[in-house]
Amino acid sequence: MSLEKLRRKIDSLDSEILALLNKRARVILEIGKLKAREKKSIYVPDREAEVYKRILADNKGPLSGRSVGAIFREIMSGSFQLERPLAIAYLGPEFTFTYLASMKKFGSSVTYAGCETIRDVFSEVEKERADYGVVPIENSIEGAVNYTLDVFTESELKICSEVYLEISHNLLSKETNLSKIKKLYSKAEVFGQCRLWLETNLPHVDLVEVSSTAKAAEIASKENGSGCIASSLAGEKYKLNVLCKSIEDSIHNVTRFLVIGRTEAKPTRRDKTSIMVSIKDKVGGLHDILMPFKRLGINLTKIESRPSKTRAWEYFFFVDLEGHHHDPKVKKALDSLKDETAYLKILGSYPVGTGV
């Protein structure tokens, strides 16, 4: 078949796809009316997980699962816009990695509001100026984001979803030669993720911590002899040269982000629950709170401790476990903790994040 005939075939298929998308959109408008009447949330994490699971199982190629996921992310993003525009708060400014994670989760058809601090993200959602917030919680190299954990001790917001983002750090600058870099801007966590590379390649450069990688790019764009570690998109925005790509110490550099909101997700059979506990002051207190999970065969995927900031040597423990808190086994384990803990708070149950 000739190139011209193949292109005409593509044009015909595009018209069919467009017609089906608009047919789908008309159904979405009806769903939006029902949700408005019943005062239901526009974004439903358990439904989102169900859609992704189904389309990825149905996909026979040649499109990859990642490509299909990205296409349907934008279809669902457009659906939010039809039902009711969503506002998403994130740790900004634009082109931070939290912004990129937010885009990966919600697509390009929602409204985004950059916040200066993680506390501000929580506040925007609490005050209902944003429907949801996106905050970093842990990195595969540097571990937990302690500030996010600390804010959860104060907030009543729920974790309703999670998203994983592969992180690639680039050294950017107005300069064209690495030898001219005397000062380097970025976040403290980013310097930690690139520690070995920096010690090897820029051992005498002054490292300056700033609030975000996007802010680092903005500063570097205005100073001679300066550079930054940031995303390639931040470099494009501030017209910086890419002096070195992918300078992170590990190729498996992934950051996990949480979506926070005022409601929680329903069970999907593949869920995760996050809790916060404070143990009683007794010998074996931590052992006692872990035993119910072992006894019931519930896998714990993470445990972190943070000082309570109210009494010396008193700690909160943040625990991630497999299952939804409405699951009978998980509910039984959590109920048994009530007598063993000084404080127990369910931060949320939500679908396990995928690579799409």
Contacts in CASP RR format, 6 or more apart in sequence:
PFRMAT RR
TARGET T0000
AUTHOR 0000-0000-0000
METHOD contacts of the structure
MODEL  1
MSLEKLRRKIDSLDSEILALLNKRARVILEIGKLKAREKKSIYVPDREAE
VYKRILADNKGPLSGRSVGAIFREIMSGSFQLERPLAIAYLGPEFTFTYL
ASMKKFGSSVTYAGCETIRDVFSEVEKERADYGVVPIENSIEGAVNYTLD
VFTESELKICSEVYLEISHNLLSKETNLSKIKKLYSKAEVFGQCRLWLET
NLPHVDLVEVSSTAKAAEIASKENGSGCIASSLAGEKYKLNVLCKSIEDS
IHNVTRFLVIGRTEAKPTRRDKTSIMVSIKDKVGGLHDILMPFKRLGINL
TKIESRPSKTRAWEYFFFVDLEGHHHDPKVKKALDSLKDETAYLKILGSY
PVGTGV
1 9 0 8 1.000
21 75 0 8 1.000
24 75 0 8 1.000
24 79 0 8 1.000
25 79 0 8 1.000
25 82 0 8 1.000
28 79 0 8 1.000
28 82 0 8 1.000
28 83 0 8 1.000
29 82 0 8 1.000
29 83 0 8 1.000
31 83 0 8 1.000
32 42 0 8 1.000
32 82 0 8 1.000
32 83 0 8 1.000
32 84 0 8 1.000
34 40 0 8 1.000
35 41 0 8 1.000
35 42 0 8 1.000
35 83 0 8 1.000
36 83 0 8 1.000
36 84 0 8 1.000
41 263 0 8 1.000
42 80 0 8 1.000
42 83 0 8 1.000
42 84 0 8 1.000
42 86 0 8 1.000
42 131 0 8 1.000
43 80 0 8 1.000
43 86 0 8 1.000
43 106 0 8 1.000
43 131 0 8 1.000
43 132 0 8 1.000
44 265 0 8 1.000
45 160 0 8 1.000
45 161 0 8 1.000
45 259 0 8 1.000
45 265 0 8 1.000
45 350 0 8 1.000
45 351 0 8 1.000
46 265 0 8 1.000
46 266 0 8 1.000
46 267 0 8 1.000
46 268 0 8 1.000
46 351 0 8 1.000
48 76 0 8 1.000
48 161 0 8 1.000
48 351 0 8 1.000
49 268 0 8 1.000
49 270 0 8 1.000
49 351 0 8 1.000
49 353 0 8 1.000
49 354 0 8 1.000
50 268 0 8 1.000
51 72 0 8 1.000
51 76 0 8 1.000
52 69 0 8 1.000
52 72 0 8 1.000
52 354 0 8 1.000
52 356 0 8 1.000
55 68 0 8 1.000
55 69 0 8 1.000
55 72 0 8 1.000
56 65 0 8 1.000
56 68 0 8 1.000
56 69 0 8 1.000
56 356 0 8 1.000
59 65 0 8 1.000
59 68 0 8 1.000
63 71 0 8 1.000
65 356 0 8 1.000
66 355 0 8 1.000
66 356 0 8 1.000
68 356 0 8 1.000
69 356 0 8 1.000
70 356 0 8 1.000
73 104 0 8 1.000
73 105 0 8 1.000
73 106 0 8 1.000
73 107 0 8 1.000
73 356 0 8 1.000
74 107 0 8 1.000
74 108 0 8 1.000
74 109 0 8 1.000
76 107 0 8 1.000
77 106 0 8 1.000
77 107 0 8 1.000
77 108 0 8 1.000
77 109 0 8 1.000
77 110 0 8 1.000
78 109 0 8 1.000
80 86 0 8 1.000
80 106 0 8 1.000
80 109 0 8 1.000
80 110 0 8 1.000
81 109 0 8 1.000
81 110 0 8 1.000
85 110 0 8 1.000
85 111 0 8 1.000
86 106 0 8 1.000
86 110 0 8 1.000
86 111 0 8 1.000
86 131 0 8 1.000
86 132 0 8 1.000
87 110 0 8 1.000
87 111 0 8 1.000
87 112 0 8 1.000
87 113 0 8 1.000
87 129 0 8 1.000
87 130 0 8 1.000
87 131 0 8 1.000
88 102 0 8 1.000
88 106 0 8 1.000
88 110 0 8 1.000
88 111 0 8 1.000
88 112 0 8 1.000
88 113 0 8 1.000
88 130 0 8 1.000
88 131 0 8 1.000
88 132 0 8 1.000
88 133 0 8 1.000
88 134 0 8 1.000
89 113 0 8 1.000
89 114 0 8 1.000
89 115 0 8 1.000
89 120 0 8 1.000
89 121 0 8 1.000
89 124 0 8 1.000
89 125 0 8 1.000
89 129 0 8 1.000
89 130 0 8 1.000
89 132 0 8 1.000
89 133 0 8 1.000
89 134 0 8 1.000
90 96 0 8 1.000
90 98 0 8 1.000
90 99 0 8 1.000
90 101 0 8 1.000
90 102 0 8 1.000
90 112 0 8 1.000
90 113 0 8 1.000
90 114 0 8 1.000
90 115 0 8 1.000
90 121 0 8 1.000
90 133 0 8 1.000
90 134 0 8 1.000
90 135 0 8 1.000
91 98 0 8 1.000
91 99 0 8 1.000
91 114 0 8 1.000
91 115 0 8 1.000
91 117 0 8 1.000
91 118 0 8 1.000
91 121 0 8 1.000
91 134 0 8 1.000
91 135 0 8 1.000
91 136 0 8 1.000
91 212 0 8 1.000
92 98 0 8 1.000
92 99 0 8 1.000
92 114 0 8 1.000
92 115 0 8 1.000
92 116 0 8 1.000
92 212 0 8 1.000
92 214 0 8 1.000
93 99 0 8 1.000
93 114 0 8 1.000
93 212 0 8 1.000
93 214 0 8 1.000
93 215 0 8 1.000
93 218 0 8 1.000
94 112 0 8 1.000
94 114 0 8 1.000
94 214 0 8 1.000
94 237 0 8 1.000
95 213 0 8 1.000
95 214 0 8 1.000
95 217 0 8 1.000
95 230 0 8 1.000
95 231 0 8 1.000
95 233 0 8 1.000
95 234 0 8 1.000
95 235 0 8 1.000
95 237 0 8 1.000
96 212 0 8 1.000
96 213 0 8 1.000
96 214 0 8 1.000
96 231 0 8 1.000
96 234 0 8 1.000
97 136 0 8 1.000
97 165 0 8 1.000
97 167 0 8 1.000
97 213 0 8 1.000
97 231 0 8 1.000
97 255 0 8 1.000
98 134 0 8 1.000
98 135 0 8 1.000
98 136 0 8 1.000
98 257 0 8 1.000
99 112 0 8 1.000
99 114 0 8 1.000
99 214 0 8 1.000
100 165 0 8 1.000
100 231 0 8 1.000
100 233 0 8 1.000
101 134 0 8 1.000
101 136 0 8 1.000
101 163 0 8 1.000
101 165 0 8 1.000
101 255 0 8 1.000
101 257 0 8 1.000
102 112 0 8 1.000
102 133 0 8 1.000
102 134 0 8 1.000
102 257 0 8 1.000
103 112 0 8 1.000
104 163 0 8 1.000
104 165 0 8 1.000
105 134 0 8 1.000
105 161 0 8 1.000
105 163 0 8 1.000
105 257 0 8 1.000
105 259 0 8 1.000
106 132 0 8 1.000
113 124 0 8 1.000
113 129 0 8 1.000
113 130 0 8 1.000
115 121 0 8 1.000
115 123 0 8 1.000
115 124 0 8 1.000
116 211 0 8 1.000
117 147 0 8 1.000
117 211 0 8 1.000
118 135 0 8 1.000
118 136 0 8 1.000
118 145 0 8 1.000
118 147 0 8 1.000
118 148 0 8 1.000
118 151 0 8 1.000
119 147 0 8 1.000
119 151 0 8 1.000
121 130 0 8 1.000
121 133 0 8 1.000
121 134 0 8 1.000
121 135 0 8 1.000
121 260 0 8 1.000
122 133 0 8 1.000
122 135 0 8 1.000
122 151 0 8 1.000
122 155 0 8 1.000
122 157 0 8 1.000
122 260 0 8 1.000
124 130 0 8 1.000
124 133 0 8 1.000
125 131 0 8 1.000
125 132 0 8 1.000
125 133 0 8 1.000
125 157 0 8 1.000
125 260 0 8 1.000
125 261 0 8 1.000
125 262 0 8 1.000
126 155 0 8 1.000
126 156 0 8 1.000
126 157 0 8 1.000
128 262 0 8 1.000
131 261 0 8 1.000
132 160 0 8 1.000
132 259 0 8 1.000
132 260 0 8 1.000
132 261 0 8 1.000
133 259 0 8 1.000
133 260 0 8 1.000
133 261 0 8 1.000
134 163 0 8 1.000
134 257 0 8 1.000
134 258 0 8 1.000
134 259 0 8 1.000
134 260 0 8 1.000
135 145 0 8 1.000
135 148 0 8 1.000
135 151 0 8 1.000
135 257 0 8 1.000
135 258 0 8 1.000
135 260 0 8 1.000
136 145 0 8 1.000
136 148 0 8 1.000
136 255 0 8 1.000
136 256 0 8 1.000
136 257 0 8 1.000
136 258 0 8 1.000
137 144 0 8 1.000
137 145 0 8 1.000
137 148 0 8 1.000
137 149 0 8 1.000
137 162 0 8 1.000
137 256 0 8 1.000
137 257 0 8 1.000
137 258 0 8 1.000
138 144 0 8 1.000
138 145 0 8 1.000
138 255 0 8 1.000
138 256 0 8 1.000
138 302 0 8 1.000
139 145 0 8 1.000
139 167 0 8 1.000
139 189 0 8 1.000
139 193 0 8 1.000
139 253 0 8 1.000
139 254 0 8 1.000
139 255 0 8 1.000
139 256 0 8 1.000
140 250 0 8 1.000
140 252 0 8 1.000
140 253 0 8 1.000
140 254 0 8 1.000
140 255 0 8 1.000
141 192 0 8 1.000
141 193 0 8 1.000
141 248 0 8 1.000
141 249 0 8 1.000
141 250 0 8 1.000
141 253 0 8 1.000
142 189 0 8 1.000
142 192 0 8 1.000
142 193 0 8 1.000
144 304 0 8 1.000
144 318 0 8 1.000
145 189 0 8 1.000
146 306 0 8 1.000
148 258 0 8 1.000
149 304 0 8 1.000
149 306 0 8 1.000
149 316 0 8 1.000
149 318 0 8 1.000
150 306 0 8 1.000
150 309 0 8 1.000
152 276 0 8 1.000
152 318 0 8 1.000
152 347 0 8 1.000
153 276 0 8 1.000
153 306 0 8 1.000
153 308 0 8 1.000
153 309 0 8 1.000
153 316 0 8 1.000
155 260 0 8 1.000
157 260 0 8 1.000
157 261 0 8 1.000
157 262 0 8 1.000
158 260 0 8 1.000
158 261 0 8 1.000
158 262 0 8 1.000
158 263 0 8 1.000
158 264 0 8 1.000
158 347 0 8 1.000
158 348 0 8 1.000
159 258 0 8 1.000
159 259 0 8 1.000
159 260 0 8 1.000
159 261 0 8 1.000
159 264 0 8 1.000
159 274 0 8 1.000
159 347 0 8 1.000
159 348 0 8 1.000
159 350 0 8 1.000
160 259 0 8 1.000
160 260 0 8 1.000
160 261 0 8 1.000
160 263 0 8 1.000
160 264 0 8 1.000
160 265 0 8 1.000
160 348 0 8 1.000
160 350 0 8 1.000
161 258 0 8 1.000
161 259 0 8 1.000
161 265 0 8 1.000
161 350 0 8 1.000
161 351 0 8 1.000
161 353 0 8 1.000
162 256 0 8 1.000
162 257 0 8 1.000
162 258 0 8 1.000
162 259 0 8 1.000
162 272 0 8 1.000
162 350 0 8 1.000
162 351 0 8 1.000
162 352 0 8 1.000
162 353 0 8 1.000
163 256 0 8 1.000
163 257 0 8 1.000
163 259 0 8 1.000
163 353 0 8 1.000
164 254 0 8 1.000
164 255 0 8 1.000
164 256 0 8 1.000
164 257 0 8 1.000
164 353 0 8 1.000
164 355 0 8 1.000
165 254 0 8 1.000
165 255 0 8 1.000
165 257 0 8 1.000
166 253 0 8 1.000
166 254 0 8 1.000
167 193 0 8 1.000
167 248 0 8 1.000
167 253 0 8 1.000
167 254 0 8 1.000
167 255 0 8 1.000
168 231 0 8 1.000
168 232 0 8 1.000
168 245 0 8 1.000
168 246 0 8 1.000
168 248 0 8 1.000
168 253 0 8 1.000
169 186 0 8 1.000
169 190 0 8 1.000
169 193 0 8 1.000
169 194 0 8 1.000
169 229 0 8 1.000
169 230 0 8 1.000
169 231 0 8 1.000
169 246 0 8 1.000
169 247 0 8 1.000
169 248 0 8 1.000
169 253 0 8 1.000
170 229 0 8 1.000
170 230 0 8 1.000
170 231 0 8 1.000
170 232 0 8 1.000
170 235 0 8 1.000
170 242 0 8 1.000
170 244 0 8 1.000
170 245 0 8 1.000
170 246 0 8 1.000
170 247 0 8 1.000
171 178 0 8 1.000
171 181 0 8 1.000
171 184 0 8 1.000
171 227 0 8 1.000
171 228 0 8 1.000
171 229 0 8 1.000
171 242 0 8 1.000
171 243 0 8 1.000
171 244 0 8 1.000
171 247 0 8 1.000
172 217 0 8 1.000
172 220 0 8 1.000
172 227 0 8 1.000
172 228 0 8 1.000
172 229 0 8 1.000
172 230 0 8 1.000
172 234 0 8 1.000
172 235 0 8 1.000
172 238 0 8 1.000
172 240 0 8 1.000
172 241 0 8 1.000
172 242 0 8 1.000
172 243 0 8 1.000
173 180 0 8 1.000
173 181 0 8 1.000
173 220 0 8 1.000
173 225 0 8 1.000
173 226 0 8 1.000
173 227 0 8 1.000
173 228 0 8 1.000
173 240 0 8 1.000
173 241 0 8 1.000
173 243 0 8 1.000
174 220 0 8 1.000
174 221 0 8 1.000
174 223 0 8 1.000
174 224 0 8 1.000
174 225 0 8 1.000
174 226 0 8 1.000
174 227 0 8 1.000
174 240 0 8 1.000
174 241 0 8 1.000
175 181 0 8 1.000
175 224 0 8 1.000
175 225 0 8 1.000
175 227 0 8 1.000
175 241 0 8 1.000
175 243 0 8 1.000
176 241 0 8 1.000
176 243 0 8 1.000
177 243 0 8 1.000
178 201 0 8 1.000
178 202 0 8 1.000
178 243 0 8 1.000
178 244 0 8 1.000
180 225 0 8 1.000
181 202 0 8 1.000
181 205 0 8 1.000
181 225 0 8 1.000
181 226 0 8 1.000
181 227 0 8 1.000
181 243 0 8 1.000
182 205 0 8 1.000
182 206 0 8 1.000
182 225 0 8 1.000
182 226 0 8 1.000
183 205 0 8 1.000
183 206 0 8 1.000
183 208 0 8 1.000
183 223 0 8 1.000
183 225 0 8 1.000
183 226 0 8 1.000
183 227 0 8 1.000
184 198 0 8 1.000
184 202 0 8 1.000
184 205 0 8 1.000
184 206 0 8 1.000
184 207 0 8 1.000
184 208 0 8 1.000
184 226 0 8 1.000
184 227 0 8 1.000
184 228 0 8 1.000
184 229 0 8 1.000
185 208 0 8 1.000
185 210 0 8 1.000
185 215 0 8 1.000
185 216 0 8 1.000
185 217 0 8 1.000
185 219 0 8 1.000
185 220 0 8 1.000
185 226 0 8 1.000
185 227 0 8 1.000
185 228 0 8 1.000
185 229 0 8 1.000
186 207 0 8 1.000
186 209 0 8 1.000
186 210 0 8 1.000
186 213 0 8 1.000
186 216 0 8 1.000
186 228 0 8 1.000
186 229 0 8 1.000
186 230 0 8 1.000
187 209 0 8 1.000
187 210 0 8 1.000
187 211 0 8 1.000
187 212 0 8 1.000
187 213 0 8 1.000
187 216 0 8 1.000
188 209 0 8 1.000
190 213 0 8 1.000
190 229 0 8 1.000
191 198 0 8 1.000
191 207 0 8 1.000
191 209 0 8 1.000
191 229 0 8 1.000
193 248 0 8 1.000
193 249 0 8 1.000
193 250 0 8 1.000
193 253 0 8 1.000
194 229 0 8 1.000
194 247 0 8 1.000
194 248 0 8 1.000
194 249 0 8 1.000
195 249 0 8 1.000
196 249 0 8 1.000
197 247 0 8 1.000
197 248 0 8 1.000
197 249 0 8 1.000
198 205 0 8 1.000
198 207 0 8 1.000
198 247 0 8 1.000
201 244 0 8 1.000
201 247 0 8 1.000
210 216 0 8 1.000
210 219 0 8 1.000
213 228 0 8 1.000
213 229 0 8 1.000
213 230 0 8 1.000
213 231 0 8 1.000
213 234 0 8 1.000
214 230 0 8 1.000
214 231 0 8 1.000
214 234 0 8 1.000
214 237 0 8 1.000
216 227 0 8 1.000
216 228 0 8 1.000
216 229 0 8 1.000
216 230 0 8 1.000
216 234 0 8 1.000
217 228 0 8 1.000
217 230 0 8 1.000
217 234 0 8 1.000
217 235 0 8 1.000
217 237 0 8 1.000
217 238 0 8 1.000
217 240 0 8 1.000
218 238 0 8 1.000
219 226 0 8 1.000
219 228 0 8 1.000
220 226 0 8 1.000
220 227 0 8 1.000
220 228 0 8 1.000
220 238 0 8 1.000
220 240 0 8 1.000
221 238 0 8 1.000
221 239 0 8 1.000
221 240 0 8 1.000
227 240 0 8 1.000
228 234 0 8 1.000
228 240 0 8 1.000
229 247 0 8 1.000
232 242 0 8 1.000
232 245 0 8 1.000
234 240 0 8 1.000
235 242 0 8 1.000
259 350 0 8 1.000
264 348 0 8 1.000
264 349 0 8 1.000
264 350 0 8 1.000
265 271 0 8 1.000
265 349 0 8 1.000
265 350 0 8 1.000
265 351 0 8 1.000
266 324 0 8 1.000
267 323 0 8 1.000
267 324 0 8 1.000
267 326 0 8 1.000
267 327 0 8 1.000
267 349 0 8 1.000
268 324 0 8 1.000
268 351 0 8 1.000
270 351 0 8 1.000
270 352 0 8 1.000
271 322 0 8 1.000
271 323 0 8 1.000
271 324 0 8 1.000
271 327 0 8 1.000
271 349 0 8 1.000
271 350 0 8 1.000
271 351 0 8 1.000
271 352 0 8 1.000
272 301 0 8 1.000
272 320 0 8 1.000
272 321 0 8 1.000
272 322 0 8 1.000
272 323 0 8 1.000
272 349 0 8 1.000
272 350 0 8 1.000
272 351 0 8 1.000
272 352 0 8 1.000
272 353 0 8 1.000
273 320 0 8 1.000
273 321 0 8 1.000
273 322 0 8 1.000
273 323 0 8 1.000
273 324 0 8 1.000
273 325 0 8 1.000
273 330 0 8 1.000
273 346 0 8 1.000
273 348 0 8 1.000
273 349 0 8 1.000
273 350 0 8 1.000
274 318 0 8 1.000
274 319 0 8 1.000
274 320 0 8 1.000
274 346 0 8 1.000
274 347 0 8 1.000
274 348 0 8 1.000
274 349 0 8 1.000
275 318 0 8 1.000
275 319 0 8 1.000
275 321 0 8 1.000
275 334 0 8 1.000
275 344 0 8 1.000
275 345 0 8 1.000
275 346 0 8 1.000
275 347 0 8 1.000
275 348 0 8 1.000
276 316 0 8 1.000
276 317 0 8 1.000
276 318 0 8 1.000
276 319 0 8 1.000
276 343 0 8 1.000
276 344 0 8 1.000
276 345 0 8 1.000
276 347 0 8 1.000
277 289 0 8 1.000
277 316 0 8 1.000
277 317 0 8 1.000
277 319 0 8 1.000
277 337 0 8 1.000
277 341 0 8 1.000
277 343 0 8 1.000
277 344 0 8 1.000
277 345 0 8 1.000
278 308 0 8 1.000
278 314 0 8 1.000
278 315 0 8 1.000
278 316 0 8 1.000
278 317 0 8 1.000
278 341 0 8 1.000
278 342 0 8 1.000
278 343 0 8 1.000
279 285 0 8 1.000
279 286 0 8 1.000
279 288 0 8 1.000
279 289 0 8 1.000
279 315 0 8 1.000
279 317 0 8 1.000
279 340 0 8 1.000
279 341 0 8 1.000
279 342 0 8 1.000
280 340 0 8 1.000
280 341 0 8 1.000
280 342 0 8 1.000
281 314 0 8 1.000
281 342 0 8 1.000
285 340 0 8 1.000
286 317 0 8 1.000
288 340 0 8 1.000
289 317 0 8 1.000
289 337 0 8 1.000
289 340 0 8 1.000
289 341 0 8 1.000
290 300 0 8 1.000
292 298 0 8 1.000
292 332 0 8 1.000
292 333 0 8 1.000
292 336 0 8 1.000
292 337 0 8 1.000
292 340 0 8 1.000
293 299 0 8 1.000
293 300 0 8 1.000
293 321 0 8 1.000
293 333 0 8 1.000
296 329 0 8 1.000
296 332 0 8 1.000
296 333 0 8 1.000
297 329 0 8 1.000
298 321 0 8 1.000
298 322 0 8 1.000
298 323 0 8 1.000
298 329 0 8 1.000
298 330 0 8 1.000
298 333 0 8 1.000
299 321 0 8 1.000
299 322 0 8 1.000
300 319 0 8 1.000
300 320 0 8 1.000
300 321 0 8 1.000
300 322 0 8 1.000
301 320 0 8 1.000
301 321 0 8 1.000
301 322 0 8 1.000
302 318 0 8 1.000
302 319 0 8 1.000
302 320 0 8 1.000
303 317 0 8 1.000
303 318 0 8 1.000
303 319 0 8 1.000
303 320 0 8 1.000
304 317 0 8 1.000
304 318 0 8 1.000
305 315 0 8 1.000
305 316 0 8 1.000
305 317 0 8 1.000
305 318 0 8 1.000
306 315 0 8 1.000
306 316 0 8 1.000
306 318 0 8 1.000
307 314 0 8 1.000
307 315 0 8 1.000
307 316 0 8 1.000
308 314 0 8 1.000
308 315 0 8 1.000
308 316 0 8 1.000
316 343 0 8 1.000
318 347 0 8 1.000
321 330 0 8 1.000
321 333 0 8 1.000
323 330 0 8 1.000
323 349 0 8 1.000
324 330 0 8 1.000
324 349 0 8 1.000
325 331 0 8 1.000
325 334 0 8 1.000
325 346 0 8 1.000
325 348 0 8 1.000
325 349 0 8 1.000
326 349 0 8 1.000
334 344 0 8 1.000
334 346 0 8 1.000
337 344 0 8 1.000
338 344 0 8 1.000
END
